[in-house]
Amino acid sequence: MRSLGKNRFNKEGLRIGYWKEYYPNGQLWIKGFYKNGKQDGYWEYYYENGQLRSKGSYKNGKQDGIWEYYNYNGEIL
């Protein structure tokens, strides 16, 4: 996977703010927020075909709360 766009780092080189990362074909792979290098807040993951794969929240780098997962055709698992 590769990062594109205005992804940012703090002085220590840790990821911060809103991030998007893409598959080599240019399709969105993930999007969400980093706080001091750890995933924090709402995140979405996608299949290479653009279909939503999962969504949910992180708190201090760990999954938090209820997550939803989908198959390759978009049906909830």
Number of C-alpha atoms within 10 A of each C-alpha: 12 11 15 12 9 10 14 13 15 12 6 8 10 13 19 18 17 17 19 18 19 18 17 12 9 12 15 24 23 21 17 20 19 25 18 16 17 16 23 22 19 16 21 18 20 20 19 17 13 14 18 23 22 19 18 17 19 19 15 14 15 12 16 14 9 8 13 12 14 17 13 14 11 14 11 12 9
